[in-house]
Amino acid sequence: MIRILLADDQALVRGALAALLDLEPDIEVVAQVGRGDQVVAAALESRPDVALLDIEMPGLSGIETTAELRSALPDCRSLIVTTFGRPGYLRRALDAGAQGFVVKDTPASELADAVRRVHAGLRVVDPELAVESLTHGANPLTEREQEVLRAAQDGAPASTLAKRLSLSQGTVRNHLSSAIRKTGCTTSAEAVRQAEANGWL
């Protein structure tokens, strides 16, 4: 049996995935959680072979959770199952150690097959998303530019961002200007939206 941990903040989605996977003769759902920061503890207790992780969860994102899980339980493989099929998310998830990345509208039989393939040590990536990721290229933003854009998501002025990030206003403005240029935008708000749309934040 392939032992599965499910992590998704939407109880209905989590329950539906569990019900579908439990119909498979060789798959057993052994744990379910609704927050990213609950995954490692649940995994250490239930010892799953594969963790199915949503991207956007409270506590920790699926990408952050993948990295933590890889460190805490190296034998457990991570498969990202998300509504948000963004090329930047795919690259970040694979960099964090995920073995697979599929979108939630994947048919149940294909999801079960993805679980089996990831369990067998293969990499599984949604084909349309793989093509889109190659087309878009790598994330052009530095880690600091991403940090500044994340802090700017609520539209706060540079003075507030500087306090939040313990940086000078000039440094914040420089990072925002660079991010605006790299995203091909004209304002920091547009740059935030563009970076979010590409999965870079």
KOLMI-364246 format. One record per residue (C-alpha): z negated, y negated, x negated; residue in three letters. Coordinates in steps of 0.25 Angstrom, whole numbers, plus 5000, padded with zeros to 4 digits. Example, Ala and Ser with C-alpha at 12.3 -4.5 7.8 and 13.67 -1.06 7.14 Angstrom:
# residues 2
<node><zz>4969</zz><yy>5018</yy><xx>4951</xx><residu>ala</residu></node>
<node><zz>4971</zz><yy>5004</yy><xx>4945</xx><residu>ser</residu></node>
END
This chain:
# residues 201
<node><zz>5000</zz><yy>5000</yy><xx>5000</xx><residu>met</residu></node>
<node><zz>5003</zz><yy>4986</yy><xx>4996</xx><residu>ile</residu></node>
<node><zz>4991</zz><yy>4977</yy><xx>4998</xx><residu>arg</residu></node>
<node><zz>4993</zz><yy>4963</yy><xx>5003</xx><residu>ile</residu></node>
<node><zz>4985</zz><yy>4950</yy><xx>5003</xx><residu>leu</residu></node>
<node><zz>4991</zz><yy>4940</yy><xx>5013</xx><residu>leu</residu></node>
<node><zz>4988</zz><yy>4925</yy><xx>5011</xx><residu>ala</residu></node>
<node><zz>4993</zz><yy>4915</yy><xx>5021</xx><residu>asp</residu></node>
<node><zz>4985</zz><yy>4903</yy><xx>5028</xx><residu>asp</residu></node>
<node><zz>4992</zz><yy>4906</yy><xx>5041</xx><residu>gln</residu></node>
<node><zz>4984</zz><yy>4917</yy><xx>5048</xx><residu>ala</residu></node>
<node><zz>4996</zz><yy>4921</yy><xx>5057</xx><residu>leu</residu></node>
<node><zz>5006</zz><yy>4922</yy><xx>5046</xx><residu>val</residu></node>
<node><zz>4996</zz><yy>4930</yy><xx>5037</xx><residu>arg</residu></node>
<node><zz>4993</zz><yy>4939</yy><xx>5049</xx><residu>gly</residu></node>
<node><zz>5008</zz><yy>4941</yy><xx>5052</xx><residu>ala</residu></node>
<node><zz>5011</zz><yy>4945</yy><xx>5037</xx><residu>leu</residu></node>
<node><zz>4999</zz><yy>4954</yy><xx>5037</xx><residu>ala</residu></node>
<node><zz>5004</zz><yy>4961</yy><xx>5050</xx><residu>ala</residu></node>
<node><zz>5018</zz><yy>4962</yy><xx>5045</xx><residu>leu</residu></node>
<node><zz>5014</zz><yy>4968</yy><xx>5031</xx><residu>leu</residu></node>
<node><zz>5004</zz><yy>4977</yy><xx>5037</xx><residu>asp</residu></node>
<node><zz>5015</zz><yy>4984</yy><xx>5044</xx><residu>leu</residu></node>
<node><zz>5021</zz><yy>4989</yy><xx>5031</xx><residu>glu</residu></node>
<node><zz>5017</zz><yy>5003</yy><xx>5027</xx><residu>pro</residu></node>
<node><zz>5014</zz><yy>4999</yy><xx>5012</xx><residu>asp</residu></node>
<node><zz>5008</zz><yy>4985</yy><xx>5014</xx><residu>ile</residu></node>
<node><zz>4993</zz><yy>4982</yy><xx>5018</xx><residu>glu</residu></node>
<node><zz>4988</zz><yy>4968</yy><xx>5019</xx><residu>val</residu></node>
<node><zz>4974</zz><yy>4969</yy><xx>5013</xx><residu>val</residu></node>
<node><zz>4970</zz><yy>4954</yy><xx>5013</xx><residu>ala</residu></node>
<node><zz>4974</zz><yy>4941</yy><xx>5021</xx><residu>gln</residu></node>
<node><zz>4969</zz><yy>4927</yy><xx>5017</xx><residu>val</residu></node>
<node><zz>4973</zz><yy>4913</yy><xx>5022</xx><residu>gly</residu></node>
<node><zz>4970</zz><yy>4905</yy><xx>5010</xx><residu>arg</residu></node>
<node><zz>4976</zz><yy>4905</yy><xx>4996</xx><residu>gly</residu></node>
<node><zz>4962</zz><yy>4904</yy><xx>4989</xx><residu>asp</residu></node>
<node><zz>4958</zz><yy>4917</yy><xx>4996</xx><residu>gln</residu></node>
<node><zz>4969</zz><yy>4925</yy><xx>4991</xx><residu>val</residu></node>
<node><zz>4963</zz><yy>4929</yy><xx>4977</xx><residu>val</residu></node>
<node><zz>4949</zz><yy>4933</yy><xx>4983</xx><residu>ala</residu></node>
<node><zz>4956</zz><yy>4941</yy><xx>4994</xx><residu>ala</residu></node>
<node><zz>4965</zz><yy>4948</yy><xx>4984</xx><residu>ala</residu></node>
<node><zz>4954</zz><yy>4952</yy><xx>4974</xx><residu>leu</residu></node>
<node><zz>4947</zz><yy>4958</yy><xx>4986</xx><residu>glu</residu></node>
<node><zz>4959</zz><yy>4965</yy><xx>4993</xx><residu>ser</residu></node>
<node><zz>4967</zz><yy>4968</yy><xx>4980</xx><residu>arg</residu></node>
<node><zz>4981</zz><yy>4966</yy><xx>4986</xx><residu>pro</residu></node>
<node><zz>4994</zz><yy>4970</yy><xx>4979</xx><residu>asp</residu></node>
<node><zz>5002</zz><yy>4958</yy><xx>4985</xx><residu>val</residu></node>
<node><zz>4997</zz><yy>4944</yy><xx>4990</xx><residu>ala</residu></node>
<node><zz>5006</zz><yy>4937</yy><xx>5000</xx><residu>leu</residu></node>
<node><zz>5003</zz><yy>4923</yy><xx>4999</xx><residu>leu</residu></node>
<node><zz>5007</zz><yy>4910</yy><xx>5007</xx><residu>asp</residu></node>
<node><zz>5010</zz><yy>4898</yy><xx>4999</xx><residu>ile</residu></node>
<node><zz>5003</zz><yy>4887</yy><xx>5006</xx><residu>glu</residu></node>
<node><zz>4988</zz><yy>4892</yy><xx>5009</xx><residu>met</residu></node>
<node><zz>4975</zz><yy>4884</yy><xx>5009</xx><residu>pro</residu></node>
<node><zz>4967</zz><yy>4886</yy><xx>4996</xx><residu>gly</residu></node>
<node><zz>4978</zz><yy>4890</yy><xx>4987</xx><residu>leu</residu></node>
<node><zz>4993</zz><yy>4891</yy><xx>4988</xx><residu>ser</residu></node>
<node><zz>5000</zz><yy>4904</yy><xx>4988</xx><residu>gly</residu></node>
<node><zz>5005</zz><yy>4900</yy><xx>4974</xx><residu>ile</residu></node>
<node><zz>4991</zz><yy>4897</yy><xx>4969</xx><residu>glu</residu></node>
<node><zz>4986</zz><yy>4909</yy><xx>4975</xx><residu>thr</residu></node>
<node><zz>4997</zz><yy>4918</yy><xx>4968</xx><residu>thr</residu></node>
<node><zz>4993</zz><yy>4912</yy><xx>4954</xx><residu>ala</residu></node>
<node><zz>4978</zz><yy>4915</yy><xx>4957</xx><residu>glu</residu></node>
<node><zz>4981</zz><yy>4929</yy><xx>4963</xx><residu>leu</residu></node>
<node><zz>4989</zz><yy>4933</yy><xx>4951</xx><residu>arg</residu></node>
<node><zz>4977</zz><yy>4929</yy><xx>4942</xx><residu>ser</residu></node>
<node><zz>4966</zz><yy>4936</yy><xx>4950</xx><residu>ala</residu></node>
<node><zz>4974</zz><yy>4948</yy><xx>4954</xx><residu>leu</residu></node>
<node><zz>4986</zz><yy>4950</yy><xx>4946</xx><residu>pro</residu></node>
<node><zz>4990</zz><yy>4963</yy><xx>4953</xx><residu>asp</residu></node>
<node><zz>4992</zz><yy>4956</yy><xx>4966</xx><residu>cys</residu></node>
<node><zz>5006</zz><yy>4951</yy><xx>4968</xx><residu>arg</residu></node>
<node><zz>5009</zz><yy>4938</yy><xx>4976</xx><residu>ser</residu></node>
<node><zz>5020</zz><yy>4936</yy><xx>4986</xx><residu>leu</residu></node>
<node><zz>5021</zz><yy>4922</yy><xx>4992</xx><residu>ile</residu></node>
<node><zz>5025</zz><yy>4922</yy><xx>5007</xx><residu>val</residu></node>
<node><zz>5027</zz><yy>4908</yy><xx>5012</xx><residu>thr</residu></node>
<node><zz>5033</zz><yy>4899</yy><xx>5022</xx><residu>thr</residu></node>
<node><zz>5037</zz><yy>4889</yy><xx>5011</xx><residu>phe</residu></node>
<node><zz>5049</zz><yy>4895</yy><xx>5004</xx><residu>gly</residu></node>
<node><zz>5050</zz><yy>4884</yy><xx>4993</xx><residu>arg</residu></node>
<node><zz>5056</zz><yy>4886</yy><xx>4980</xx><residu>pro</residu></node>
<node><zz>5045</zz><yy>4879</yy><xx>4972</xx><residu>gly</residu></node>
<node><zz>5035</zz><yy>4888</yy><xx>4979</xx><residu>tyr</residu></node>
<node><zz>5043</zz><yy>4900</yy><xx>4974</xx><residu>leu</residu></node>
<node><zz>5043</zz><yy>4896</yy><xx>4960</xx><residu>arg</residu></node>
<node><zz>5028</zz><yy>4892</yy><xx>4960</xx><residu>arg</residu></node>
<node><zz>5024</zz><yy>4905</yy><xx>4967</xx><residu>ala</residu></node>
<node><zz>5032</zz><yy>4914</yy><xx>4957</xx><residu>leu</residu></node>
<node><zz>5026</zz><yy>4906</yy><xx>4945</xx><residu>asp</residu></node>
<node><zz>5012</zz><yy>4908</yy><xx>4951</xx><residu>ala</residu></node>
<node><zz>5014</zz><yy>4923</yy><xx>4951</xx><residu>gly</residu></node>
<node><zz>5020</zz><yy>4927</yy><xx>4965</xx><residu>ala</residu></node>
<node><zz>5028</zz><yy>4939</yy><xx>4965</xx><residu>gln</residu></node>
<node><zz>5035</zz><yy>4935</yy><xx>4978</xx><residu>gly</residu></node>
<node><zz>5039</zz><yy>4924</yy><xx>4987</xx><residu>phe</residu></node>
<node><zz>5044</zz><yy>4925</yy><xx>5001</xx><residu>val</residu></node>
<node><zz>5044</zz><yy>4917</yy><xx>5013</xx><residu>val</residu></node>
<node><zz>5037</zz><yy>4920</yy><xx>5026</xx><residu>lys</residu></node>
<node><zz>5049</zz><yy>4922</yy><xx>5035</xx><residu>asp</residu></node>
<node><zz>5053</zz><yy>4934</yy><xx>5026</xx><residu>thr</residu></node>
<node><zz>5054</zz><yy>4946</yy><xx>5035</xx><residu>pro</residu></node>
<node><zz>5042</zz><yy>4956</yy><xx>5035</xx><residu>ala</residu></node>
<node><zz>5050</zz><yy>4967</yy><xx>5029</xx><residu>ser</residu></node>
<node><zz>5054</zz><yy>4958</yy><xx>5018</xx><residu>glu</residu></node>
<node><zz>5040</zz><yy>4953</yy><xx>5016</xx><residu>leu</residu></node>
<node><zz>5035</zz><yy>4967</yy><xx>5015</xx><residu>ala</residu></node>
<node><zz>5046</zz><yy>4971</yy><xx>5005</xx><residu>asp</residu></node>
<node><zz>5042</zz><yy>4958</yy><xx>4997</xx><residu>ala</residu></node>
<node><zz>5028</zz><yy>4963</yy><xx>4996</xx><residu>val</residu></node>
<node><zz>5032</zz><yy>4977</yy><xx>4991</xx><residu>arg</residu></node>
<node><zz>5041</zz><yy>4971</yy><xx>4981</xx><residu>arg</residu></node>
<node><zz>5031</zz><yy>4961</yy><xx>4976</xx><residu>val</residu></node>
<node><zz>5021</zz><yy>4973</yy><xx>4975</xx><residu>his</residu></node>
<node><zz>5031</zz><yy>4980</yy><xx>4967</xx><residu>ala</residu></node>
<node><zz>5031</zz><yy>4969</yy><xx>4957</xx><residu>gly</residu></node>
<node><zz>5044</zz><yy>4963</yy><xx>4961</xx><residu>leu</residu></node>
<node><zz>5046</zz><yy>4948</yy><xx>4964</xx><residu>arg</residu></node>
<node><zz>5050</zz><yy>4944</yy><xx>4978</xx><residu>val</residu></node>
<node><zz>5056</zz><yy>4930</yy><xx>4981</xx><residu>val</residu></node>
<node><zz>5063</zz><yy>4925</yy><xx>4994</xx><residu>asp</residu></node>
<node><zz>5077</zz><yy>4925</yy><xx>4990</xx><residu>pro</residu></node>
<node><zz>5081</zz><yy>4911</yy><xx>4997</xx><residu>glu</residu></node>
<node><zz>5069</zz><yy>4905</yy><xx>4990</xx><residu>leu</residu></node>
<node><zz>5072</zz><yy>4911</yy><xx>4977</xx><residu>ala</residu></node>
<node><zz>5086</zz><yy>4904</yy><xx>4978</xx><residu>val</residu></node>
<node><zz>5080</zz><yy>4891</yy><xx>4982</xx><residu>glu</residu></node>
<node><zz>5070</zz><yy>4891</yy><xx>4971</xx><residu>ser</residu></node>
<node><zz>5082</zz><yy>4893</yy><xx>4961</xx><residu>leu</residu></node>
<node><zz>5089</zz><yy>4882</yy><xx>4967</xx><residu>thr</residu></node>
<node><zz>5078</zz><yy>4872</yy><xx>4967</xx><residu>his</residu></node>
<node><zz>5073</zz><yy>4875</yy><xx>4953</xx><residu>gly</residu></node>
<node><zz>5060</zz><yy>4874</yy><xx>4947</xx><residu>ala</residu></node>
<node><zz>5049</zz><yy>4864</yy><xx>4951</xx><residu>asn</residu></node>
<node><zz>5052</zz><yy>4851</yy><xx>4943</xx><residu>pro</residu></node>
<node><zz>5038</zz><yy>4846</yy><xx>4945</xx><residu>leu</residu></node>
<node><zz>5027</zz><yy>4847</yy><xx>4934</xx><residu>thr</residu></node>
<node><zz>5013</zz><yy>4852</yy><xx>4938</xx><residu>glu</residu></node>
<node><zz>5008</zz><yy>4838</yy><xx>4938</xx><residu>arg</residu></node>
<node><zz>5019</zz><yy>4832</yy><xx>4946</xx><residu>glu</residu></node>
<node><zz>5016</zz><yy>4843</yy><xx>4957</xx><residu>gln</residu></node>
<node><zz>5001</zz><yy>4840</yy><xx>4956</xx><residu>glu</residu></node>
<node><zz>5004</zz><yy>4825</yy><xx>4959</xx><residu>val</residu></node>
<node><zz>5014</zz><yy>4828</yy><xx>4970</xx><residu>leu</residu></node>
<node><zz>5004</zz><yy>4838</yy><xx>4977</xx><residu>arg</residu></node>
<node><zz>4993</zz><yy>4827</yy><xx>4976</xx><residu>ala</residu></node>
<node><zz>5003</zz><yy>4817</yy><xx>4982</xx><residu>ala</residu></node>
<node><zz>5006</zz><yy>4826</yy><xx>4994</xx><residu>gln</residu></node>
<node><zz>4997</zz><yy>4817</yy><xx>5003</xx><residu>asp</residu></node>
<node><zz>5004</zz><yy>4804</yy><xx>4999</xx><residu>gly</residu></node>
<node><zz>4993</zz><yy>4799</yy><xx>4991</xx><residu>ala</residu></node>
<node><zz>4996</zz><yy>4787</yy><xx>4982</xx><residu>pro</residu></node>
<node><zz>4997</zz><yy>4789</yy><xx>4966</xx><residu>ala</residu></node>
<node><zz>4983</zz><yy>4783</yy><xx>4965</xx><residu>ser</residu></node>
<node><zz>4977</zz><yy>4793</yy><xx>4974</xx><residu>thr</residu></node>
<node><zz>4985</zz><yy>4804</yy><xx>4967</xx><residu>leu</residu></node>
<node><zz>4980</zz><yy>4799</yy><xx>4953</xx><residu>ala</residu></node>
<node><zz>4965</zz><yy>4801</yy><xx>4958</xx><residu>lys</residu></node>
<node><zz>4968</zz><yy>4815</yy><xx>4964</xx><residu>arg</residu></node>
<node><zz>4975</zz><yy>4820</yy><xx>4951</xx><residu>leu</residu></node>
<node><zz>4966</zz><yy>4812</yy><xx>4941</xx><residu>ser</residu></node>
<node><zz>4979</zz><yy>4806</yy><xx>4935</xx><residu>leu</residu></node>
<node><zz>4983</zz><yy>4791</yy><xx>4933</xx><residu>ser</residu></node>
<node><zz>4991</zz><yy>4785</yy><xx>4944</xx><residu>gln</residu></node>
<node><zz>5003</zz><yy>4783</yy><xx>4933</xx><residu>gly</residu></node>
<node><zz>5003</zz><yy>4798</yy><xx>4930</xx><residu>thr</residu></node>
<node><zz>5003</zz><yy>4801</yy><xx>4945</xx><residu>val</residu></node>
<node><zz>5015</zz><yy>4792</yy><xx>4947</xx><residu>arg</residu></node>
<node><zz>5022</zz><yy>4798</yy><xx>4936</xx><residu>asn</residu></node>
<node><zz>5021</zz><yy>4812</yy><xx>4941</xx><residu>his</residu></node>
<node><zz>5025</zz><yy>4807</yy><xx>4955</xx><residu>leu</residu></node>
<node><zz>5037</zz><yy>4800</yy><xx>4950</xx><residu>ser</residu></node>
<node><zz>5041</zz><yy>4812</yy><xx>4942</xx><residu>ser</residu></node>
<node><zz>5039</zz><yy>4821</yy><xx>4954</xx><residu>ala</residu></node>
<node><zz>5047</zz><yy>4812</yy><xx>4963</xx><residu>ile</residu></node>
<node><zz>5058</zz><yy>4812</yy><xx>4953</xx><residu>arg</residu></node>
<node><zz>5058</zz><yy>4827</yy><xx>4951</xx><residu>lys</residu></node>
<node><zz>5059</zz><yy>4829</yy><xx>4966</xx><residu>thr</residu></node>
<node><zz>5070</zz><yy>4819</yy><xx>4968</xx><residu>gly</residu></node>
<node><zz>5061</zz><yy>4811</yy><xx>4977</xx><residu>cys</residu></node>
<node><zz>5058</zz><yy>4796</yy><xx>4979</xx><residu>thr</residu></node>
<node><zz>5043</zz><yy>4797</yy><xx>4983</xx><residu>thr</residu></node>
<node><zz>5031</zz><yy>4805</yy><xx>4980</xx><residu>ser</residu></node>
<node><zz>5030</zz><yy>4810</yy><xx>4994</xx><residu>ala</residu></node>
<node><zz>5045</zz><yy>4815</yy><xx>4994</xx><residu>glu</residu></node>
<node><zz>5042</zz><yy>4822</yy><xx>4980</xx><residu>ala</residu></node>
<node><zz>5030</zz><yy>4829</yy><xx>4987</xx><residu>val</residu></node>
<node><zz>5038</zz><yy>4834</yy><xx>4998</xx><residu>arg</residu></node>
<node><zz>5049</zz><yy>4838</yy><xx>4989</xx><residu>gln</residu></node>
<node><zz>5040</zz><yy>4846</yy><xx>4980</xx><residu>ala</residu></node>
<node><zz>5033</zz><yy>4852</yy><xx>4992</xx><residu>glu</residu></node>
<node><zz>5047</zz><yy>4856</yy><xx>4998</xx><residu>ala</residu></node>
<node><zz>5050</zz><yy>4863</yy><xx>4985</xx><residu>asn</residu></node>
<node><zz>5037</zz><yy>4870</yy><xx>4984</xx><residu>gly</residu></node>
<node><zz>5034</zz><yy>4863</yy><xx>4971</xx><residu>trp</residu></node>
<node><zz>5020</zz><yy>4858</yy><xx>4975</xx><residu>leu</residu></node>
END
